[in-house]
């Protein structure tokens, strides 16, 4: 026999694909941030190199 309220409890928890989508968004955002930092560092080191020559 099903317990009363069990279906509501399951329905209230977020579906797995939604959790995965949020995690994927966070991961891609983190990767983008790291990529931007690397890009900025490349530009900065290039300018330091130009000024030091």
Secondary structure per residue as TSV (DSSP state, phi and psi in degrees):
chain	resnum	aa	ss	phi	psi
A	1	X	-	360.0	141.0
A	2	X	-	-79.6	140.3
A	3	X	-	-80.3	143.0
A	4	X	T	-66.4	137.7
A	5	X	T	90.6	-9.5
A	6	X	H	-68.4	-42.8
A	7	X	H	-62.2	-39.8
A	8	X	H	-64.9	-39.4
A	9	X	H	-64.7	-42.9
A	10	X	H	-66.3	-41.1
A	11	X	H	-67.4	-30.2
A	12	X	H	-74.3	-31.9
A	13	X	S	-70.9	140.1
A	14	X	-	-65.5	143.4
A	15	X	-	-65.3	155.6
A	16	X	H	-63.9	-41.6
A	17	X	H	-63.9	-31.1
A	18	X	H	-68.2	-41.7
A	19	X	H	-63.3	-43.6
A	20	X	H	-63.1	-39.0
A	21	X	H	-63.9	-41.9
A	22	X	H	-65.4	-43.3
A	23	X	H	-63.1	-41.3
A	24	X	H	-63.0	-38.7
A	25	X	H	-65.3	-42.6
A	26	X	H	-63.5	-42.8
A	27	X	H	-65.2	-44.2
A	28	X	H	-67.5	-35.9
A	29	X	H	-64.4	-40.3
A	30	X	H	-65.9	-42.9
A	31	X	H	-62.9	-38.7
A	32	X	H	-65.4	-41.0
A	33	X	H	-63.4	-45.0
A	34	X	H	-62.4	-41.0
A	35	X	H	-62.3	-41.1
A	36	X	H	-64.9	-40.2
A	37	X	H	-63.7	-43.3
A	38	X	H	-62.7	-41.5
A	39	X	H	-63.7	-45.8
A	40	X	H	-61.9	-40.3
A	41	X	H	-66.0	-38.9
A	42	X	H	-62.3	-44.0
A	43	X	H	-64.4	-44.8
A	44	X	H	-64.3	-44.9
A	45	X	H	-67.6	-33.3
A	46	X	H	-64.9	-40.4
A	47	X	H	-70.1	-38.4
A	48	X	H	-61.4	-41.3
A	49	X	H	-63.7	-42.8
A	50	X	H	-62.6	-42.0
A	51	X	H	-73.4	-28.0
A	52	X	H	-80.1	-20.5
A	53	X	-	-74.4	360.0
